Amino acid sequence: MESLNELVESHPKFIKPIFENLLMIYAEIMEASGLLVNLRTTAMAGILILCNQHHTMVRKSGYFKKKMVPAYINMLSEIESTPMDEWADELIDEVVSKNDISMSTEEHLSQISNELGNKFILPLFVPLITECLTNQEIKYQHAGLTALAILIENCHESFKGELKNMIGLMLPLLQSQNPRIIYDILVTMGYMASEFAPEIQTNFGDMILEFIYRGLCHPMIKVQYKAALCIVNFAEGIQEHPEIKVM
């Protein structure tokens, strides 16, 4: 697989006639849950090369839009591979991600979003994010929150009309007792506080601060840590817009 990636990277012109087939091969390996994590992440690296060298073809690909977007959601939902105690003991997610396909997918999704543009990617994911946030299964709630946090970057103007709806979908999850979901919400709120300042501080400030306080009081240090980081995002948004008054 690494040899294939090297070939794709070094001979981009020869890839064009077989682009769609190559994308399908990478995708099938990437989403095969029975394969080793290293092999799946190597396939993701191949997709990243295609996004880098042939971003226009990826944007036009019907296969990418119809098949790969759901595959990414399913991969984000694969959180069972890392036990809760192992996840909780490590404050830095990047350390856990080496053996966790869900976290590897987070990193990969962020990378391809940089190549293709979040304004292209986010609308493809919104329907599935909506489904995930209303799903009763923890793993899909995690997938929805994670995808939302990653993809809203640089989408202030294009997505601000949907902000109220997404906050509304998140509201029931605020009652969750699951540490991972509490953590995911704090991550998402942190990104939102940065991307959608000053609207989110003005309209949803009380709700966010109350949830941050809950995170700071949580017995798990990892949740406390993320709550503290969320305060920083929230405060920076206020600092950049001194006209905001949050009670």
Secondary structure, DSSP 8 states (H G I E B T S, - for coil): -HHHHHHHHH-HHHHGGGHHHHHHHHHHHHT-TTS-HHHHHHHHHHHHHHHHH-HHHHHH-HHIIIIIHHHHHHHHT--TTS-HHHHHH-S-HHHHGGG-HHHHHHHHHHHHHHHH-HHHHHHHHHHHHHHHHT-SSHHHHHHHHHHHHHHTTT-HHHHGGGHHHHHHHHGGGGG---HHHHHHHHHHHHHHHHHTTTHHHHHHHHHHHHHHHHHHT-S-HHHHHHHHHHHHHHHHHHHH-TT----
